[in-house]
């Protein structure tokens, strides 16, 4: 004779509970907006910084005078700022990505 498996509800005389999935969590509109902001802001800042740096390098290279060398240094400052801000930008991107995935599921 094998062991009989039963719930406490069967012992108490209640009918067995149906196998129902738990309700899906609903995220607010504010949460979804912040998810998109945290996802797309670092992408936009990075793209603008790279294009600005390349534009400043091109402008400095196009003019052979000495007064345009400041533009090249400004391009280096822009790229240095991106390098310094990269952990913050990456953290914001990852947080936004996780929030967007949670809101979709």
C-alpha positions, 0 to 999 in steps of 0.5 A: 500500500502506498502513501496517500497524498492529501492537503489539509483542505481535504481533511477539513472537508473543503473542496480542492483549490483550483490551480490558478496563476497569481494576478500579474503585477500592474505598474503605474504610468509613472513607473513606465515613464521613468523606466523609459527615461532611465533607459534612453537618457544615457543612450542619448547623452552618449551619442551626443557626446561622441558626435560632439567630440568627433565634430570638435576633432574635425573642426580642429583638424580642418583649420591649420591655425593655432587658434583651432587647437582649443577645439581639439582639447575641448573634444578631449574634455567631452570624451573624458567627461563621457569616460568619467560618467560611464559608470553612472550612464551604464547604471542608469541604462541597466536600471531602466532596462530592468524596469522596462522588462518588468513592466512588459512582463 
